[in-house]
Amino acid sequence: INPWQPAVRMIINVLARLHEPILRQVRRFLPDLGGIDLSPIVLFLAAQFIRNLLINSLA
């Protein structure tokens, strides 16, 4: 995928606008690790944990 292609750039910008506010909230609580951003991993694990809680409570 060529990130400089206009259609791809537009999709990347839309996704960044959707995800960045949520990731910014997670980054406030994480320590600064230099160039490593763990916020997507933390957010994914939190979503999976909540999903599992909901599935187990309904079963």
C-alpha positions, 0 to 999 in steps of 0.5 A: 500500500502506497501511503502517499496515494490520496485515497490511502492518505484519506483513509489513514487520516480518518482512522487517526481522527477516530482513534487518536482521542481514545489513545491519547487518554490511554497515553496519559497513564502510561510511562514514557518509553521513548519511541515505543507506544504501548497504548494500542496494545493496552487498549486492545487488551482492555477491550478484550477483557471487557468483552470476556466479562460481558460474554461470561456474565451473559452465559 
